[in-house]
Amino acid sequence: MKKIFYFLSTLMVVFSSCDPMEDTYEELDALPRAQAEFRKVNITLSKENYESFKTAPSTVNKGLYFTSEAEAGSIVPSYLNTAYGQLEEGDIINVTYNQFVSAQTNAVSSRETYTVTAEDYTAAGISNSRFNLANGDADAIKFLNYKYPGAAEGKLVVLTFNGYNSNVSSTAVEMTDSFYFINGAWANAYHVTDADYTSVDNGRYKNFSSSLDDQLPSFFNKFLSQSVLAPKTGEIRYVSYKYFSGGVTQQAVTAMQYNGTMWVKAPSVVTVPATLAFSRTNGTWKPDLTIRYTMVPADYTWISTQPSLGTEAQRTNLGSFGNFYMSFAGNDYNWSDANLVTALAGFLKYKFPNAEVGQKVALTYVFYKSGAKVGTLTFQKQASGEFTLVK
């Protein structure tokens, strides 16, 4: 019996002894993980997720959207901390949510019909007394910003001007188009023509009456389908037309949205899917808040006056047209990719002098390359105070 007791005692000692590798395991666990080890999870918020944010604004838990990236960044972590608390430091969750774009009330605060004069072109800095349509709406927008510097939201202007396309002909013709000031900027609205009214059996009075309200979306779908090439799902376009109601005819506007198949009347609140990254930091989920900024005419003007940004020819062209010419490298006023990045970085240093180190800015700008186009580049502020391109 004594032998058996000694044998059992020996076994207990063996099993209670420390694992010789235990300290090593603990040290390995304490080491920071390599970035390749970070997990990335992609999720899309559901209706139930929005409704669970009980203390959030009604636009969130009832409207099912966030009004800004910052709002999403402040509210979503409460859900992530509960649902994904098991993930580790450095892990990332990409959250797709409904982002507010605009409220489409179709309200018109004021209406004006105006014909651009020779003096207007000169005063607005537009050469040859005509708009160059090869630049898209750039010349028209430049004029409207000059003519209506304090435009109120909802202003509708029917504008008659001389227009030409330098890529096609140097001959200008008189044209009429509509422009709607919405969400703080001028938007070119599709201007319903006499021929359009006739094409849908309304050529006699050349307007639409309130009795046709139910048919208007189908009319506008026809017009936009014939004029807008390769629309993107979710894209918003405005239609400007003469509207007769209560014995009065006046210019009206309706927002239309492309649903992937056809143009339909836009909802009162337009949202688009947006994605925001959250990283696990110090045991909680925090957003990567990137400032998103779209350049306005005054920004291009500022760059055009800075001797250290671009060449004189480039700056002169930029100041005249309000976009970066990038069509042909052989032209003196062509902006190379490197020139563009330097100019935009310099502008950001001026525009966001108090940004914190590490702050990212997604900058949207207009450039000209066989037509006016829109580009977006993301920069990050460095400890030196300079902004550098995020690759």
Secondary structure, DSSP 8 states (H G I E B T S, - for coil): -HHHHHHHHHHHHHHHS--TTHHHHHHHHHS---GGG--EEEEE--HHHHHH-TTS-HHHHTT--BSSHHHHHHHHHHHHHHHSTTS-TT-EEEEEEEEEEEE-----SEEEEEE--HHHHHHTT-GGGSEEGGGTTHHHHHHHHHH-TT--TTEEEEEEEEEE-TTT-S--EEEEEEEEEETTEEEEEEE--HHHHHHTT-TTTTSEEGGGTTTHHHHHHHHHHHH-SS--TT-EEEEEEEEEETTEEEEEEEEEEE-SSSEEE--SEEEEEEEEEEEEETTEEEE--EEEEE--HHHHHHHHT-TTSS-HHHHHHHHHHSSEE-S-TTSTT---HHHHHHHHHHHHHHH-TT--TT-EEEEEEEEESSSEEEEEEEEEE-TTS-EEE--
